[in-house]
Amino acid sequence: MGTPDFSVPCLRALAESGHEIVGVFCQPDKPIGRKQELHAPPVKQEALRHGFRVLQPVSLRNGQGVALLRELQPDLVIVTAYGKILPPDFLAFPKYGCINIHASLLPKYRGASPIHWAVMAGDTETGVTVMQMDEGMDTGDILLVKKLPIPLDATTEEMFERLSALGAKAMLEAIDALEHGTLTATPQNHAEATTVGLLTKEMGKIDWSASAFEIHNRIRGLNSWPGAYCALGGKRLKLHRSCLSDKVSGAAPGTALVQNGKLLVVCGDGHCVELLEVQPEGKKRMDAASFLNGRGVENGEVFA
């Protein structure tokens, strides 16, 4: 059970493992673009390439989900970024229940956007947790954990790719341990839990009074959606990539410093963030050098 790109490596690994896949659940096709043409989610596309049966129920409640499981008779249900809450009768139906591949080190970052929040927080480590699902939001017993470092300049988009691949490996290891009876369930410490919600476009507005570390983490944490942005000369400027600079300045937060072809911005703690890739309003994404050659930025101009 999965829907977006993140779920595809798990399905692909499962398909290549020799286990019998009796069905693939994903969200219904959605209209995309100006013409609102229906597009199949990535998991459906992958499932059809393998010839698997695809199920896209609008609801799993009121016995609708269990009716499908009764037909499929799965021993185990594997869930990763499916996008729907599984009701209690659904969770209880399979012989081995339902296990979830969650992209955080539970109980930290329960909820819908754990990768974004780990990067925005400036964490140096993340990972995937294989969890026995219960009725709560990512509250079930931990079955297996795989850790992964977060490089200082890694974006959420980059961590998505690394964690989805790691999730596939963790899933296969968990299934193997389950088959051999060596999988141990460990209850979560709920007192240490952090729950994170969905992201909003408004979260992308940069507050230059924050520290350089916080601003850099927000820029890379919101890449590629919803994206960080600010204003320059009354126009919106999207900020795609940045890095921390050694430059320290007493100028006001948001002040631009152009040095040796580099575009720096002073932050609230006096340290600077170097903007590496930006996107002016109505134009394509470009590196900072191209932006400086095109629009031009004067020393002392203020980012808002």
C-alpha positions as CSV (number, residue, x, y, z in Angstrom):
1,M,0.0,0.0,0.0
2,G,1.6,3.2,-1.2
3,T,1.1,6.1,-3.6
4,P,3.9,8.5,-4.4
5,D,7.5,8.1,-5.7
6,F,8.8,7.4,-2.2
7,S,6.8,4.1,-2.2
8,V,8.1,2.8,-5.5
9,P,11.5,1.3,-4.4
10,C,9.6,-0.8,-1.8
11,L,7.2,-2.2,-4.4
12,R,10.0,-2.8,-6.8
13,A,12.1,-4.6,-4.2
14,L,9.2,-6.7,-3.1
15,A,8.4,-7.6,-6.7
16,E,12.0,-8.8,-7.2
17,S,12.1,-10.7,-3.9
18,G,10.0,-13.6,-4.9
19,H,7.2,-13.0,-2.5
20,E,3.7,-13.3,-3.8
21,I,2.0,-9.9,-4.2
22,V,-1.7,-10.4,-4.2
23,G,-2.7,-6.8,-4.7
24,V,-1.3,-3.2,-4.7
25,F,-3.3,-0.4,-3.1
26,C,-2.8,3.2,-4.0
27,Q,-4.8,6.5,-4.0
28,P,-7.2,7.1,-6.9
29,D,-5.9,8.8,-10.1
30,K,-5.9,12.6,-9.8
31,P,-6.4,15.4,-12.3
32,I,-3.2,17.3,-13.0
33,G,-2.4,20.4,-15.0
34,R,-4.5,23.0,-16.8
35,K,-6.4,20.3,-18.7
36,Q,-7.0,18.4,-15.5
37,E,-6.2,15.1,-17.1
38,L,-6.2,12.1,-14.9
39,H,-2.8,10.8,-14.0
40,A,-2.0,7.5,-12.3
41,P,0.1,7.7,-9.1
42,P,3.7,6.4,-9.4
43,V,2.9,3.2,-7.4
44,K,0.1,2.3,-9.8
45,Q,2.4,2.8,-12.8
46,E,5.0,0.5,-11.2
47,A,2.5,-2.1,-10.3
48,L,1.0,-2.2,-13.8
49,R,4.6,-2.7,-15.2
50,H,4.8,-5.9,-13.2
51,G,1.2,-7.0,-14.0
52,F,0.0,-6.7,-10.4
53,R,-3.6,-6.2,-9.5
54,V,-4.2,-2.5,-8.6
55,L,-6.9,-1.4,-6.1
56,Q,-7.8,2.3,-5.6
57,P,-10.7,2.4,-3.2
58,V,-12.0,5.8,-2.3
59,S,-12.6,4.6,1.3
60,L,-11.5,1.6,3.5
61,R,-14.1,2.3,6.2
62,N,-17.4,0.7,6.9
63,G,-16.1,-2.7,6.0
64,Q,-15.1,-1.7,2.5
65,G,-11.4,-2.3,3.0
66,V,-11.9,-5.6,4.8
67,A,-14.1,-6.9,2.0
68,L,-11.2,-6.4,-0.4
69,L,-8.8,-8.1,2.0
70,R,-11.2,-11.0,2.4
71,E,-10.9,-11.5,-1.4
72,L,-7.1,-11.1,-1.5
73,Q,-6.3,-13.1,1.7
74,P,-2.9,-11.5,2.4
75,D,-0.6,-12.8,5.1
76,L,0.9,-9.4,5.5
77,V,0.2,-5.8,4.5
78,I,3.1,-3.4,3.9
79,V,2.3,0.3,4.0
80,T,4.6,3.2,3.0
81,A,3.2,6.7,2.3
82,Y,-0.2,5.3,1.3
83,G,-2.1,8.5,2.3
84,K,-5.1,7.0,4.1
85,I,-5.8,6.0,7.7
86,L,-6.4,2.3,8.0
87,P,-9.4,1.4,10.2
88,P,-9.1,-1.1,13.1
89,D,-10.8,-4.0,11.3
90,F,-8.4,-3.6,8.4
91,L,-5.3,-3.6,10.6
92,A,-6.5,-6.7,12.4
93,F,-7.3,-8.8,9.3
94,P,-3.9,-10.1,8.0
95,K,-2.2,-12.9,9.8
96,Y,0.8,-10.8,10.5
97,G,-1.0,-7.5,10.6
98,C,0.1,-4.4,8.8
99,I,3.7,-3.0,9.0
100,N,4.6,0.6,8.0
101,I,7.9,1.9,6.5
102,H,8.2,5.4,8.1
103,A,10.9,7.8,7.1
104,S,12.1,8.9,10.6
105,L,13.6,7.5,13.7
106,L,10.4,7.0,15.7
107,P,9.1,8.3,18.0
108,K,10.6,11.4,16.5
109,Y,8.7,13.1,13.7
110,R,5.4,11.1,13.6
111,G,3.1,12.4,11.0
112,A,2.9,13.4,7.3
113,S,6.2,15.2,6.6
114,P,9.0,13.7,8.7
115,I,11.8,14.2,6.1
116,H,11.1,17.9,5.7
117,W,11.1,18.5,9.4
118,A,14.3,16.6,10.1
119,V,16.1,18.7,7.5
120,M,14.6,21.9,8.6
121,A,15.6,21.2,12.2
122,G,19.2,20.8,11.2
123,D,19.3,17.1,12.4
124,T,22.5,15.3,11.5
125,E,20.9,11.9,11.4
126,T,17.6,10.4,10.2
127,G,16.5,6.9,9.0
128,V,13.6,4.6,8.5
129,T,11.6,2.8,11.1
130,V,9.7,-0.4,10.3
131,M,6.7,-0.4,12.6
132,Q,3.8,-2.7,13.5
133,M,0.8,-0.5,12.8
134,D,-1.9,0.2,15.4
135,E,-4.8,2.6,15.5
136,G,-2.6,5.7,16.4
137,M,-0.6,7.9,14.1
138,D,2.8,6.2,13.9
139,T,2.5,5.0,17.4
140,G,3.0,1.2,16.9
141,D,5.8,-1.0,18.2
142,I,9.2,-0.6,16.5
143,L,10.3,-3.7,14.6
144,L,13.5,-2.5,12.8
145,V,15.5,0.7,12.5
146,K,18.0,1.8,9.8
147,K,19.9,5.1,10.3
148,L,21.3,7.5,7.7
149,P,23.4,10.7,8.1
150,I,22.0,14.0,6.9
151,P,24.8,16.0,5.2
152,L,24.8,19.7,6.1
153,D,23.9,20.8,2.5
154,A,21.5,17.9,1.6
155,T,18.0,18.9,0.6
156,T,14.8,17.2,1.4
157,E,14.5,16.1,-2.2
158,E,17.9,14.4,-2.0
159,M,17.0,12.8,1.4
160,F,13.7,11.4,-0.1
161,E,15.7,9.4,-2.6
162,R,18.2,8.1,-0.1
163,L,15.5,7.2,2.5
164,S,13.2,5.5,0.0
165,A,16.1,3.2,-1.1
166,L,16.9,2.5,2.6
167,G,13.2,1.8,3.3
168,A,13.2,-0.9,0.7
169,K,16.2,-2.6,2.2
170,A,14.7,-2.3,5.7
171,M,11.4,-3.8,4.5
172,L,13.0,-6.9,3.0
173,E,15.1,-7.4,6.2
174,A,12.0,-7.1,8.3
175,I,10.0,-9.6,6.2
176,D,12.9,-12.0,6.3
177,A,13.1,-11.8,10.1
178,L,9.4,-12.2,10.4
179,E,9.5,-15.4,8.3
180,H,12.3,-16.7,10.6
181,G,10.6,-15.7,13.8
182,T,13.4,-13.4,14.8
183,L,11.6,-10.0,14.6
184,T,11.2,-8.3,18.0
185,A,8.7,-5.6,18.7
186,T,9.8,-2.8,21.0
187,P,7.2,-0.3,22.3
188,Q,7.8,3.4,21.5
189,N,8.6,5.9,24.3
190,H,5.5,8.1,23.8
191,A,6.9,10.7,26.1
192,E,9.7,11.4,23.5
193,A,7.3,11.7,20.6
194,T,7.3,14.6,18.2
195,T,4.3,15.0,15.8
196,V,4.6,17.0,12.7
197,G,1.9,18.2,10.4
198,L,1.4,19.0,6.7
199,L,3.5,21.7,5.1
200,T,2.0,25.0,3.8
201,K,3.2,27.4,1.2
202,E,3.3,30.2,3.8
203,M,6.1,28.3,5.6
204,G,8.4,29.1,2.8
205,K,8.6,32.8,3.6
206,I,12.1,33.5,4.8
207,D,12.5,35.6,8.0
208,W,16.0,37.1,7.7
209,S,16.1,37.9,11.4
210,A,16.6,34.2,12.1
211,S,20.1,32.7,12.3
212,A,22.0,31.7,9.2
213,F,21.8,28.1,10.3
214,E,18.0,28.2,10.6
215,I,17.6,30.0,7.3
216,H,19.9,27.6,5.4
217,N,18.0,24.6,6.9
218,R,14.6,26.1,5.9
219,I,15.8,26.6,2.3
220,R,17.1,23.1,1.9
221,G,14.3,21.6,4.1
222,L,11.5,23.0,1.9
223,N,13.2,22.0,-1.4
224,S,11.5,21.1,-3.6
225,W,8.0,21.7,-2.1
226,P,6.6,24.1,-1.0
227,G,9.9,26.0,-1.6
228,A,11.5,28.9,0.2
229,Y,11.1,32.4,-1.0
230,C,11.7,36.1,-0.2
231,A,11.2,39.4,-2.0
232,L,13.8,41.6,-3.8
233,G,12.9,44.8,-5.4
234,G,9.2,44.1,-4.8
235,K,9.3,40.8,-6.7
236,R,9.3,37.3,-5.4
237,L,12.5,35.3,-5.5
238,K,12.4,31.6,-4.9
239,L,15.4,30.2,-3.1
240,H,16.4,26.7,-4.2
241,R,19.8,26.1,-2.8
242,S,22.1,27.7,-0.3
243,C,25.1,27.1,1.9
244,L,26.6,28.6,5.1
245,S,29.2,31.3,4.6
246,D,32.2,32.2,6.8
247,K,31.3,35.9,6.3
248,V,30.2,37.8,9.4
249,S,28.7,41.3,9.0
250,G,27.2,44.0,11.2
251,A,24.7,45.0,8.5
252,A,21.0,44.7,9.0
253,P,19.4,41.2,8.4
254,G,18.4,40.8,4.8
255,T,21.2,43.0,3.5
256,A,22.8,41.7,0.2
257,L,26.6,41.4,0.0
258,V,28.1,40.7,-3.4
259,Q,31.7,39.4,-3.2
260,N,33.8,37.7,-5.9
261,G,30.7,36.7,-7.9
262,K,29.0,35.3,-4.8
263,L,25.6,36.4,-3.5
264,L,25.5,36.5,0.3
265,V,22.7,37.7,2.6
266,V,23.2,38.8,6.2
267,C,21.1,36.9,8.7
268,G,19.9,37.8,12.2
269,D,22.9,36.5,14.0
270,G,25.4,38.4,11.8
271,H,26.4,35.3,9.9
272,C,25.7,35.0,6.2
273,V,23.9,32.6,3.9
274,E,25.3,32.2,0.4
275,L,22.5,31.8,-2.2
276,L,23.5,29.2,-4.8
277,E,20.4,28.7,-6.9
278,V,17.4,31.1,-7.2
279,Q,14.4,31.6,-9.4
280,P,13.2,35.1,-10.2
281,E,9.5,35.7,-10.6
282,G,8.3,34.5,-14.0
283,K,11.7,33.0,-14.9
284,K,13.5,29.7,-14.8
285,R,15.7,28.4,-12.0
286,M,19.3,29.6,-12.3
287,D,22.6,29.6,-10.4
288,A,23.5,32.8,-8.5
289,A,26.2,33.8,-11.0
290,S,23.6,33.9,-13.8
291,F,21.2,35.9,-11.6
292,L,23.9,38.4,-10.8
293,N,24.9,38.7,-14.5
294,G,21.2,39.2,-15.5
295,R,19.4,41.3,-12.9
296,G,22.4,42.5,-11.0
297,V,22.3,43.0,-7.2
298,E,23.9,45.9,-5.5
299,N,25.7,45.7,-2.2
300,G,23.3,47.0,0.5
301,E,20.1,46.0,-1.3
302,V,17.7,44.4,1.1
303,F,15.9,41.1,0.8
304,A,12.5,41.2,2.4
